[in-house]
Amino acid sequence: MGLIIRILVTAILVMLIANFMPGVTVDSFMTSVVVAIVLGLLNLFVKPILVLFTLPVTVITLGLFLLVINAAIIMLCSKLVTGFGIDGFWTALFFSIILSILQSLTFAFTDKD
């Protein structure tokens, strides 16, 4: 049940960010649910591989390269999900930062653990 709630919260946040951020388009709420699921799967399977391959660069940049990896994951998601669009790298970077902050705040206030 917790996973479904996390997906729905992420979908709502994706819709919210798309409404306020230029360069991000989401066609419908169902599209944002698909975006939330695809982002979760990409973060589960693809991101660890990218982090492993870019570990030296990540260490040299003191972890800031992880922001680039997050932006790449967002851009890959926009290519995979029809109805979800990101205009460019910088938009994906800002989108990923805002989404991460809002998810952290939301889950910090709602988790009962």
C-alpha positions as CSV (number, residue, x, y, z in Angstrom):
1,M,0.0,0.0,0.0
2,G,2.9,2.3,0.8
3,L,4.3,1.9,-2.8
4,I,1.0,2.9,-4.4
5,I,0.8,6.0,-2.2
6,R,4.4,7.0,-3.1
7,I,3.6,6.6,-6.8
8,L,0.4,8.7,-6.5
9,V,2.2,11.4,-4.5
10,T,5.0,11.5,-7.1
11,A,2.4,11.7,-9.8
12,I,0.7,14.6,-8.1
13,L,4.1,16.4,-7.7
14,V,4.9,15.8,-11.4
15,M,1.6,17.4,-12.4
16,L,2.2,20.3,-9.9
17,I,5.7,21.0,-11.2
18,A,4.5,20.7,-14.8
19,N,1.9,23.4,-14.2
20,F,4.4,25.9,-12.8
21,M,7.6,25.1,-14.6
22,P,8.0,26.2,-18.3
23,G,9.5,23.6,-20.5
24,V,7.8,20.6,-18.8
25,T,4.6,19.2,-20.3
26,V,2.3,16.4,-19.0
27,D,-0.8,15.5,-20.9
28,S,-2.9,14.1,-18.1
29,F,-2.9,12.7,-14.6
30,M,-2.6,9.1,-16.0
31,T,0.5,10.2,-17.9
32,S,2.0,11.5,-14.6
33,V,1.2,8.2,-13.0
34,V,3.1,6.4,-15.8
35,V,5.9,9.0,-15.4
36,A,6.1,8.2,-11.7
37,I,6.3,4.4,-12.3
38,V,8.9,4.8,-15.1
39,L,11.0,7.1,-13.0
40,G,10.9,4.6,-10.2
41,L,11.9,1.7,-12.5
42,L,14.7,3.8,-14.1
43,N,16.0,4.8,-10.6
44,L,15.9,1.2,-9.6
45,F,17.6,-0.4,-12.6
46,V,19.4,2.2,-14.7
47,K,20.6,4.7,-12.2
48,P,22.9,2.3,-10.2
49,I,24.6,1.3,-13.4
50,L,25.2,4.9,-14.4
51,V,26.5,5.7,-10.9
52,L,28.9,2.8,-11.0
53,F,30.3,3.7,-14.4
54,T,30.7,7.4,-13.4
55,L,32.0,6.8,-9.9
56,P,35.4,8.5,-10.5
57,V,33.7,11.6,-11.9
58,T,31.3,11.6,-9.0
59,V,34.0,11.4,-6.5
60,I,36.1,14.2,-8.1
61,T,33.0,16.5,-8.2
62,L,32.1,15.6,-4.6
63,G,28.8,14.0,-5.7
64,L,27.6,16.9,-7.8
65,F,27.7,14.7,-10.9
66,L,24.7,12.8,-9.5
67,L,22.6,15.8,-10.5
68,V,23.7,15.2,-14.1
69,I,22.7,11.6,-13.7
70,N,19.3,12.5,-12.3
71,A,18.8,14.9,-15.3
72,A,19.7,12.1,-17.7
73,I,17.2,9.8,-16.0
74,I,14.5,12.5,-16.4
75,M,15.4,13.0,-20.1
76,L,15.3,9.2,-20.7
77,C,11.9,9.1,-19.0
78,S,10.6,11.9,-21.3
79,K,11.8,9.8,-24.3
80,L,10.1,6.6,-23.0
81,V,6.7,8.1,-21.9
82,T,4.5,9.7,-24.6
83,G,2.7,12.7,-23.3
84,F,5.6,13.8,-21.0
85,G,8.0,16.3,-22.4
86,I,11.1,18.1,-21.2
87,D,12.6,20.9,-23.3
88,G,16.3,20.4,-22.5
89,F,19.0,19.4,-20.1
90,W,18.7,22.4,-17.9
91,T,15.0,22.0,-17.6
92,A,15.5,18.3,-16.7
93,L,18.1,19.3,-14.1
94,F,15.8,21.9,-12.4
95,F,12.9,19.5,-12.7
96,S,14.8,16.7,-10.9
97,I,16.0,19.1,-8.2
98,I,12.6,20.4,-7.5
99,L,11.0,17.0,-7.6
100,S,13.6,15.6,-5.2
101,I,13.1,18.4,-2.7
102,L,9.3,18.2,-2.8
103,Q,9.4,14.4,-2.5
104,S,11.7,14.6,0.5
105,L,9.5,17.2,2.2
106,T,6.3,15.3,1.5
107,F,7.6,12.0,2.6
108,A,9.3,13.5,5.7
109,F,5.9,14.9,6.8
110,T,3.8,11.9,5.9
111,D,5.9,8.9,6.9
112,K,5.1,7.5,10.3
113,D,8.3,5.4,10.6
